[in-house]
Each structure stands twice: as structure tokens, then as C-alpha cells.
């Protein structure tokens, strides 16, 4: 009986064919894994870019009129946007005009004791109006106490003389100042909110631009966020936020 087996040539050919198949399968799996990793990274960048953009836009829409200020610092490679959010607002019944006055009667259904220690401002027309007396324009003071027992509610503060009336008798109580900064560090650009990292991976640090209000339109904040990763194409998020400028 004759034994059958593989010749050396057949074995070499089989190994070559298997190597070619293995190389093809490996390349196919490698391309798939790279595509998945690229898609995951892109989704991560999109997620953080949308997060910071949506939060910034929402906070800007709640800013006190005319509190927005852009600080562009080319030497430090920083572009910052500062503003004060509205904590409470309402109508005052009478504005004190003498330095001996220490209270102001107001109507504001949402007002709470969280207003104590916050900035009270009447008729702001520019960022400088938010400075306190001494360096300010006589439009802002700090609330010492909210008296809910009186009707209407009284806001108590230190002796202060308001310099201007609001045409609609509006007042604003501003929350603590918020600052968003795009900072360039080497090849990476990051965005911080009051010093806390919100997003990184930007490719351009000039982010903010303000069109000041005029009689025919509100102030407009232009936001251009340009994100990139590795050698892939940049992704752009472009926003125009209209800020009411009626004080």
C-alpha cells in the first residue's frame, strides 16, 4: 500500500496562501478598528464642543444688559469674555436719590434672600456701570438685607445715591461675574470658565467678538469654536447670541 502526503512545494504554497489571507484579514480588521477609534474620538470632540457652546450660549442669554466685556490679550494668547448673569430682576417703585437713603421698594415675585450680598444695579449702559461707588458711575451698590415683611419688598443697602433713573423703573440683581477664556498653550487651545477647564482641543484661540448695541438692534456676541484632533479636518461651531440691551 502506497502512503500519501504533502510535498515540500505544496506545503510552501499552502503557507504562502495562508499568510496572504491572514495579512488581508488583519488589514481589514485594522482599518475597521482605526475607523471606530477615529469615530469615537470625533464624537468625543463634538460632545465636549457642544457642551461648552450650549452652556456658554445659555449663560449669555441670561446676562445683565450691557455687562458683557471682551478682553483680547494677544501677548498672553488669551481671549476672554466677561459678563454678569441676572440673578433677579423686577420693578422698583421709587429710586432713592439722596445719600441718606438706605432702602428701595421693589416688586419682584421671584426675589429670595439669595439677593443679600449681591450687586444691585439700575440703568446699566456700559460695563463700567457695574463698578461700585468710588470707581463706578453711581449705578451699582451691594444689598445688605432683603426685607420681606414690608409691602412692597424693601432692599436695604448702605448710604448710596443712584445717579440715573431707569425709563421703565427696572432694577437688576447681578450674580457673581463669569469669565470664559480661550487660552493657547503650545499647540493646544483650551476654554476655561472662571479658571475651570471646560474643553480643550481647539485649534484657534481668537473665539469671541462683540458687536455693540445700536438703536436698531441688540448687542451681538459672535462665538467661533474651531476644534481639531490629530491630522483630521477642523470642526466649526459658529454662534451669534443676541443680548437684550434694554436697561
One Martini backbone bead per residue (centre of mass of N, CA, C, O) as a GRO file, in nm:
protein
  247
    1UNK     BB    1   0.096   0.036   0.023
    2UNK     BB    2   0.053   0.374  -0.049
    3UNK     BB    3   0.171   0.672   0.074
    4UNK     BB    4   0.024   0.987   0.155
    5UNK     BB    5   0.124   1.339   0.092
    6UNK     BB    6   0.320   1.624   0.126
    7UNK     BB    7   0.490   1.838  -0.030
    8UNK     BB    8   0.702   2.097  -0.010
    9UNK     BB    9   0.559   2.275  -0.217
   10UNK     BB   10   0.272   2.257  -0.102
   11UNK     BB   11   0.342   2.374   0.176
   12UNK     BB   12   0.445   2.648   0.081
   13UNK     BB   13   0.190   2.737  -0.066
   14UNK     BB   14   0.002   2.726   0.181
   15UNK     BB   15   0.154   2.933   0.354
   16UNK     BB   16   0.129   3.168   0.158
   17UNK     BB   17  -0.180   3.179   0.145
   18UNK     BB   18  -0.225   3.216   0.453
   19UNK     BB   19  -0.063   3.481   0.474
   20UNK     BB   20  -0.238   3.645   0.281
   21UNK     BB   21  -0.504   3.611   0.439
   22UNK     BB   22  -0.404   3.725   0.709
   23UNK     BB   23  -0.326   4.004   0.599
   24UNK     BB   24  -0.609   4.081   0.499
   25UNK     BB   25  -0.762   4.052   0.768
   26UNK     BB   26  -0.584   4.245   0.934
   27UNK     BB   27  -0.632   4.497   0.762
   28UNK     BB   28  -0.937   4.502   0.793
   29UNK     BB   29  -0.940   4.522   1.104
   30UNK     BB   30  -0.763   4.777   1.120
   31UNK     BB   31  -0.950   4.967   0.969
   32UNK     BB   32  -1.194   4.932   1.158
   33UNK     BB   33  -1.056   5.026   1.421
   34UNK     BB   34  -0.975   5.308   1.316
   35UNK     BB   35  -1.260   5.403   1.253
   36UNK     BB   36  -1.368   5.375   1.540
   37UNK     BB   37  -1.162   5.558   1.684
   38UNK     BB   38  -1.222   5.810   1.513
   39UNK     BB   39  -1.526   5.830   1.582
   40UNK     BB   40  -1.491   5.849   1.890
   41UNK     BB   41  -1.316   6.105   1.891
   42UNK     BB   42  -1.512   6.284   1.738
   43UNK     BB   43  -1.746   6.256   1.943
   44UNK     BB   44  -1.592   6.375   2.181
   45UNK     BB   45  -1.538   6.653   2.059
   46UNK     BB   46  -1.835   6.723   2.002
   47UNK     BB   47  -1.939   6.698   2.290
   48UNK     BB   48  -1.759   6.922   2.423
   49UNK     BB   49  -1.835   7.150   2.227
   50UNK     BB   50  -2.141   7.151   2.283
   51UNK     BB   51  -2.131   7.199   2.583
   52UNK     BB   52  -1.982   7.474   2.589
   53UNK     BB   53  -2.172   7.621   2.393
   54UNK     BB   54  -2.446   7.587   2.539
   55UNK     BB   55  -2.363   7.714   2.807
   56UNK     BB   56  -2.272   7.987   2.702
   57UNK     BB   57  -2.537   8.071   2.563
   58UNK     BB   58  -2.724   8.054   2.810
   59UNK     BB   59  -2.571   8.260   2.986
   60UNK     BB   60  -2.582   8.502   2.791
   61UNK     BB   61  -2.903   8.524   2.783
   62UNK     BB   62  -2.870   8.598   3.117
   63UNK     BB   63  -2.755   8.872   3.093
   64UNK     BB   64  -2.685   9.168   3.181
   65UNK     BB   65  -2.721   9.451   3.049
   66UNK     BB   66  -2.408   9.565   2.948
   67UNK     BB   67  -2.189   9.341   3.086
   68UNK     BB   68  -2.026   9.291   2.837
   69UNK     BB   69  -1.674   9.180   2.799
   70UNK     BB   70  -1.378   9.206   2.598
   71UNK     BB   71  -1.057   9.027   2.639
   72UNK     BB   72  -0.780   9.096   2.435
   73UNK     BB   73  -0.460   8.901   2.455
   74UNK     BB   74  -0.198   8.861   2.253
   75UNK     BB   75   0.054   8.816   2.443
   76UNK     BB   76  -0.114   8.576   2.611
   77UNK     BB   77  -0.312   8.410   2.439
   78UNK     BB   78  -0.601   8.560   2.503
   79UNK     BB   79  -0.973   8.511   2.519
   80UNK     BB   80  -1.219   8.710   2.684
   81UNK     BB   81  -1.544   8.669   2.857
   82UNK     BB   82  -1.746   8.905   3.031
   83UNK     BB   83  -2.012   8.860   3.285
   84UNK     BB   84  -2.351   8.907   3.425
   85UNK     BB   85  -2.584   8.743   3.573
   86UNK     BB   86  -2.916   8.700   3.634
   87UNK     BB   87  -3.084   8.667   3.937
   88UNK     BB   88  -3.263   8.934   3.949
   89UNK     BB   89  -3.580   9.105   3.877
   90UNK     BB   90  -3.758   9.433   3.831
   91UNK     BB   91  -3.958   9.675   4.008
   92UNK     BB   92  -3.950  10.000   4.105
   93UNK     BB   93  -4.112  10.264   4.284
   94UNK     BB   94  -3.845  10.405   4.418
   95UNK     BB   95  -3.563  10.617   4.382
   96UNK     BB   96  -3.292  10.692   4.548
   97UNK     BB   97  -3.126  11.038   4.572
   98UNK     BB   98  -2.997  11.006   4.853
   99UNK     BB   99  -2.744  10.940   5.085
  100UNK     BB  100  -2.961  10.864   5.321
  101UNK     BB  101  -3.049  10.633   5.167
  102UNK     BB  102  -3.133  10.259   5.241
  103UNK     BB  103  -3.385  10.211   5.044
  104UNK     BB  104  -3.588   9.988   4.819
  105UNK     BB  105  -3.875   9.953   4.645
  106UNK     BB  106  -4.008   9.633   4.526
  107UNK     BB  107  -4.100   9.421   4.235
  108UNK     BB  108  -4.046   9.056   4.288
  109UNK     BB  109  -4.155   8.735   4.280
  110UNK     BB  110  -3.851   8.578   4.282
  111UNK     BB  111  -3.745   8.685   4.535
  112UNK     BB  112  -3.466   8.631   4.757
  113UNK     BB  113  -3.212   8.595   5.003
  114UNK     BB  114  -2.983   8.564   4.773
  115UNK     BB  115  -2.946   8.882   4.734
  116UNK     BB  116  -2.758   8.893   4.952
  117UNK     BB  117  -2.451   9.049   4.856
  118UNK     BB  118  -2.540   9.167   4.597
  119UNK     BB  119  -2.580   9.333   4.292
  120UNK     BB  120  -2.718   9.653   4.249
  121UNK     BB  121  -2.881   9.773   3.942
  122UNK     BB  122  -2.929  10.086   3.751
  123UNK     BB  123  -2.902  10.162   3.436
  124UNK     BB  124  -2.717   9.997   3.236
  125UNK     BB  125  -2.475  10.094   2.954
  126UNK     BB  126  -2.202   9.973   3.081
  127UNK     BB  127  -1.950   9.801   3.235
  128UNK     BB  128  -1.870  10.042   3.436
  129UNK     BB  129  -2.151  10.037   3.604
  130UNK     BB  130  -2.054   9.778   3.795
  131UNK     BB  131  -1.913   9.957   3.968
  132UNK     BB  132  -1.848  10.083   4.255
  133UNK     BB  133  -1.828  10.317   4.456
  134UNK     BB  134  -1.566  10.553   4.343
  135UNK     BB  135  -1.528  10.387   4.045
  136UNK     BB  136  -1.802  10.451   3.952
  137UNK     BB  137  -2.145  10.577   3.829
  138UNK     BB  138  -2.395  10.539   4.032
  139UNK     BB  139  -2.548  10.223   3.975
  140UNK     BB  140  -2.405  10.055   4.217
  141UNK     BB  141  -2.480   9.812   4.479
  142UNK     BB  142  -2.501   9.653   4.793
  143UNK     BB  143  -2.685   9.412   4.948
  144UNK     BB  144  -2.775   9.361   5.287
  145UNK     BB  145  -3.104   9.342   5.274
  146UNK     BB  146  -3.420   9.157   5.283
  147UNK     BB  147  -3.756   9.282   5.318
  148UNK     BB  148  -4.051   9.081   5.347
  149UNK     BB  149  -4.252   9.236   5.550
  150UNK     BB  150  -4.289   9.432   5.344
  151UNK     BB  151  -4.522   9.652   5.141
  152UNK     BB  152  -4.315   9.637   4.961
  153UNK     BB  153  -4.023   9.530   4.906
  154UNK     BB  154  -3.703   9.568   5.070
  155UNK     BB  155  -3.391   9.717   4.995
  156UNK     BB  156  -3.088   9.705   5.170
  157UNK     BB  157  -2.837   9.966   5.211
  158UNK     BB  158  -2.607  10.168   5.186
  159UNK     BB  159  -2.527  10.466   5.140
  160UNK     BB  160  -2.694  10.588   4.838
  161UNK     BB  161  -2.665  10.744   4.504
  162UNK     BB  162  -2.846  10.753   4.233
  163UNK     BB  163  -2.787  10.882   3.902
  164UNK     BB  164  -3.021  10.701   3.759
  165UNK     BB  165  -3.296  10.642   3.578
  166UNK     BB  166  -3.531  10.420   3.473
  167UNK     BB  167  -3.766  10.428   3.230
  168UNK     BB  168  -3.896  10.133   3.358
  169UNK     BB  169  -3.806  10.072   3.655
  170UNK     BB  170  -3.552   9.898   3.658
  171UNK     BB  171  -3.394   9.610   3.807
  172UNK     BB  172  -3.080   9.450   3.908
  173UNK     BB  173  -2.949   9.129   4.011
  174UNK     BB  174  -2.626   9.024   4.029
  175UNK     BB  175  -2.414   8.795   3.976
  176UNK     BB  176  -2.138   8.658   3.956
  177UNK     BB  177  -1.876   8.673   3.769
  178UNK     BB  178  -1.814   8.570   3.431
  179UNK     BB  179  -1.536   8.376   3.272
  180UNK     BB  180  -1.430   8.326   2.942
  181UNK     BB  181  -1.138   8.136   2.821
  182UNK     BB  182  -0.903   8.141   2.560
  183UNK     BB  183  -0.612   7.924   2.567
  184UNK     BB  184  -0.275   7.917   2.470
  185UNK     BB  185  -0.083   7.595   2.474
  186UNK     BB  186   0.088   7.577   2.235
  187UNK     BB  187  -0.108   7.359   2.036
  188UNK     BB  188  -0.314   7.412   2.261
  189UNK     BB  189  -0.666   7.484   2.315
  190UNK     BB  190  -0.854   7.629   2.580
  191UNK     BB  191  -1.149   7.629   2.794
  192UNK     BB  192  -1.249   7.855   3.053
  193UNK     BB  193  -1.437   7.875   3.371
  194UNK     BB  194  -1.318   8.034   3.616
  195UNK     BB  195  -1.056   7.821   3.579
  196UNK     BB  196  -1.230   7.592   3.447
  197UNK     BB  197  -1.234   7.324   3.260
  198UNK     BB  198  -1.429   7.263   2.949
  199UNK     BB  199  -1.217   7.260   2.696
  200UNK     BB  200  -1.033   7.102   2.432
  201UNK     BB  201  -0.883   7.112   2.102
  202UNK     BB  202  -0.825   7.373   1.992
  203UNK     BB  203  -0.702   7.581   1.699
  204UNK     BB  204  -0.830   7.858   1.816
  205UNK     BB  205  -0.815   8.161   2.031
  206UNK     BB  206  -1.009   8.330   1.854
  207UNK     BB  207  -1.357   8.358   1.960
  208UNK     BB  208  -1.445   8.657   2.029
  209UNK     BB  209  -1.721   8.891   1.940
  210UNK     BB  210  -1.845   9.233   1.954
  211UNK     BB  211  -2.157   9.389   1.890
  212UNK     BB  212  -2.267   9.673   1.954
  213UNK     BB  213  -2.522   9.850   2.046
  214UNK     BB  214  -2.811   9.985   1.888
  215UNK     BB  215  -3.111  10.120   1.797
  216UNK     BB  216  -3.177   9.855   1.589
  217UNK     BB  217  -3.008   9.667   1.799
  218UNK     BB  218  -2.859   9.437   1.964
  219UNK     BB  219  -2.633   9.274   2.105
  220UNK     BB  220  -2.351   9.080   1.965
  221UNK     BB  221  -2.223   8.750   2.001
  222UNK     BB  222  -1.938   8.605   1.865
  223UNK     BB  223  -1.888   8.246   1.809
  224UNK     BB  224  -1.574   8.060   1.740
  225UNK     BB  225  -1.539   7.712   1.723
  226UNK     BB  226  -1.224   7.531   1.675
  227UNK     BB  227  -1.188   7.194   1.611
  228UNK     BB  228  -0.928   6.939   1.667
  229UNK     BB  229  -0.756   6.623   1.555
  230UNK     BB  230  -0.475   6.565   1.474
  231UNK     BB  231  -0.516   6.531   1.107
  232UNK     BB  232  -0.791   6.643   1.104
  233UNK     BB  233  -1.050   6.809   1.040
  234UNK     BB  234  -1.214   7.074   1.119
  235UNK     BB  235  -1.450   7.198   1.364
  236UNK     BB  236  -1.744   7.403   1.354
  237UNK     BB  237  -1.875   7.665   1.581
  238UNK     BB  238  -2.141   7.900   1.511
  239UNK     BB  239  -2.235   8.196   1.694
  240UNK     BB  240  -2.531   8.414   1.767
  241UNK     BB  241  -2.578   8.635   2.040
  242UNK     BB  242  -2.853   8.796   2.170
  243UNK     BB  243  -2.851   9.096   2.369
  244UNK     BB  244  -3.023   9.261   2.577
  245UNK     BB  245  -3.018   9.645   2.604
  246UNK     BB  246  -3.246   9.696   2.821
  247UNK     BB  247  -3.229   9.882   3.128
   0.00000   0.00000   0.00000
